[in-house]
Amino acid sequence: MGTTQQLRRLALGAIHIAACTLFLTAGPVGAASGSKESPQVFGYLENAMIMPAGFLLKAKLDTGADHSSVHAKIVERFKKNGEPWITFDVESVDGREVRLSEPVFRTASVKRLVGKPQKRPVVMLTICVGKIKRRVEVNLMDRTKLKYNLLIGRSFMSGYMAVDPAKRFTKKPSCIGGEAQ
């Protein structure tokens, strides 16, 4: 091997090492600006709190879902100041039904494993998991046949959470005051 080839290999090796070092020290993709923190590690199942109502739900953290989804019994659709609103009931971990009314943010067309896409109303809810509080899109659906009333998707987790599938219920919701991220 000639001297020129050896120099090229050394240069490429140095570039590779520099790129890897930069990637590993850059911090989480999508983290809040100015944040140097790494995402917190959570189990695939966690307790979550819907705020400001303050009731708990068992949640499955689903890295395969774009958005979050909550089991809701739709009570009423109505207009308030000309805007669509929805009233729905959510069952907390202690069996209480909590009634919420929220403006409809949009209607989602959600792909299912079998059959046609399903139209679901979407509202903005503030959810707390551990110390992470975020206001995100949550679609309302009948999750009766599913094990967990709340599914938390990537729009909540991205840049803030990492999921360890071997862990469950690692942190209690402990959000206090302030604005959701």
Residue, then its C-alpha position, 0 to 999 in steps of 0.5 A: m500500500g502506497t503512502t497516499q493510500q495510507l494517508r487517505r485511510l488515516a484521514l477517513g478514520a479520523i473523520h469517522i471518529a470525529a463524526c461518531t464523537l459529535f453524534l454521541t455528544a450532541g444530545p437528543v434529537g428534537a430536545a428543547s432548544g438549549s437543553k443538554e439533557s438526555p431523554q429520561v428512560f421509562g418503562y413500556l407501561e407507566n402511570a400518566m396523569i391528565m391535567p389539570a383534572g389530575f386523574l391517573l390512567k395506566a398508559k402504554l408507551d408506544t413508539g410505533a404510534d404517531h399520536s396518543s389515544v385515550h379510551a373515551k365514551i363520547v357523550e355529546r358533540f356541540k358547537k361553542n362560539g361556532e367551534p366544534w366541541i366534544t364532551f367525553d368520559v374517561e375512566s381513571v385507574d380507580g374506576r371513577e368516570v371523569r367527564l371532560s369537554e374540549p374543543v375538537f382540534r381536528t378529525a384524524s383518519v387512523k389506519r387499522l390492521v384490518g378494514k377501512p381507516q377509522k375517523r376519530p375526533v382529536v383534542m389537545l390534552t395536557i399529559c404528565v408522565g414522571k416529571i414530563k408534562r406536554r400538551v399533545e394531540v390525543n384521539l378519542m376512541d373506544r379502547t374497551k377491548l384493549k388493556y390500557n386506557l391511554l396509549i402515548g405516542r411519539s409526539f409526546m415522547s420525542g426528544y424527552m423519553a426513551v422506552d425500555p421494554a423490560k421495565r414497567f411503572t418506573k416513575k410516578p407522575s409528579c408534574i407541578g404548575g407551569e406550562a406544558q412543553 
